[in-house]
């Protein structure tokens, strides 16, 4: 979407302003968070990894069709979130 000259000018002016100087008084506060979705816009950083999985487990996950890697990640996440913490976890980036 291309901006008009006026829109671009307004955005540049907003960028120069401090957050506390921007008037947000016309935005009404959100009081009902029942429909809020946690993590809707947050996507954790992914790390490329080689892992060995039993062939029958992989076959079962692949049998459900596309997205088996996402399902593996979801299963691991649930397992990690459901288990007690065992000290500090370090995230290691692959090279």
ChimeraX attribute file (.defattr): number of C-alpha atoms within 10 A of each C-alpha:
attribute: neighborCount
match mode: 1-to-1
recipient: residues
	/A:1	3
	/A:2	6
	/A:3	9
	/A:4	9
	/A:5	9
	/A:6	9
	/A:7	11
	/A:8	12
	/A:9	12
	/A:10	11
	/A:11	13
	/A:12	11
	/A:13	10
	/A:14	13
	/A:15	10
	/A:16	8
	/A:17	11
	/A:18	8
	/A:19	10
	/A:20	7
	/A:21	8
	/A:22	9
	/A:23	8
	/A:24	9
	/A:25	7
	/A:26	6
	/A:27	7
	/A:28	7
	/A:29	7
	/A:30	6
	/A:31	6
	/A:32	7
	/A:33	7
	/A:34	6
	/A:35	6
	/A:36	8
	/A:37	8
	/A:38	7
	/A:39	8
	/A:40	7
	/A:41	7
	/A:42	7
	/A:43	7
	/A:44	7
	/A:45	6
	/A:46	7
	/A:47	11
	/A:48	8
	/A:49	8
	/A:50	7
	/A:51	5
	/A:52	6
	/A:53	9
	/A:54	7
	/A:55	9
	/A:56	9
	/A:57	11
	/A:58	14
	/A:59	12
	/A:60	11
	/A:61	17
	/A:62	15
	/A:63	10
	/A:64	10
	/A:65	8
	/A:66	10
	/A:67	11
	/A:68	16
	/A:69	12
	/A:70	11
	/A:71	14
	/A:72	14
	/A:73	12
	/A:74	12
	/A:75	11
	/A:76	12
	/A:77	11
	/A:78	10
	/A:79	11
	/A:80	11
	/A:81	9
	/A:82	9
	/A:83	8
	/A:84	8
	/A:85	9
	/A:86	6
	/A:87	6
	/A:88	6
	/A:89	7
	/A:90	6
	/A:91	7
	/A:92	7
	/A:93	10
	/A:94	8
	/A:95	6
